[in-house]
């Protein structure tokens, strides 16, 4: 099922740890208070139920896939997770998702430091200072182009976690939820929205977590006819496979990891 547009929103630092449940429980309370309706419809409550002792009924709507991907964080560098998620082998060399997709379709990278990604010669690079600017650029591109790949890394949440401002982090998530709904409202039949995080932040240590983290994966398209719970996936590289698969380029990858779209074929 090829797609014309793929929008990937990276809620950088938004991840979960089984040994640290405090913020996860606060998220559950926010969902119960209907403060995160868009993320809830995309499956956030189902995801959190794997990390908190709560009884949950399936709340993923018919147009969404939801689950978590387990990653090993090996350093505190801000690109940790990118290589696992977005790099793969083509013709006996490593390549990045941005490099390969950029060869075939319009590709935009929106981030606070748009030039920290390894290979992006074929991409439009847009540097932003905050989430508001990032979402503004996403909406502008959606309004003027009916094809392409948009990657937006949202910087505000990571900054709040780094300063241990958890109340501000919750306010940022509420605004992100509102902006995600505006994007959902604009999706065309051949659009795919992916909401995930490239790394998790360890609230207990005020640093990017070194060890094992679980990153949310929420995928939605008007083309989907049913929902799916991914559970916990052990292959972060499936994200890159999913984007390549969405554009019909997965055959370019040598020994690709499974695409999360495979169950809809």
Buried (B, 14 or more C-beta within 10 A) or exposed (E): EEBBBBBBBBBBBBBBBEEBBEBBBBBBEBBEEEBBBBBBBBBBBBBBBBBBEBEBEEBBBEBBBBBBBEBEBEEEEBBBBBBBBBBBEBEEEEBBBBBBBBEBBBBBBBBBEBEBBBBBEBBBBBBBEBBEBBBBBBBEBBEEBEEBBBBBBBBBBBBBBEEEEBEBBBBBBBBBBEBBBEBBEBBEEBBBBBBBBBBBBBBEEEEBBBEEBBBBBBBBBBBBEEBBBBEEBEBBBBBBBBBBBBBEBBEBBEEBBBBBBEEBE
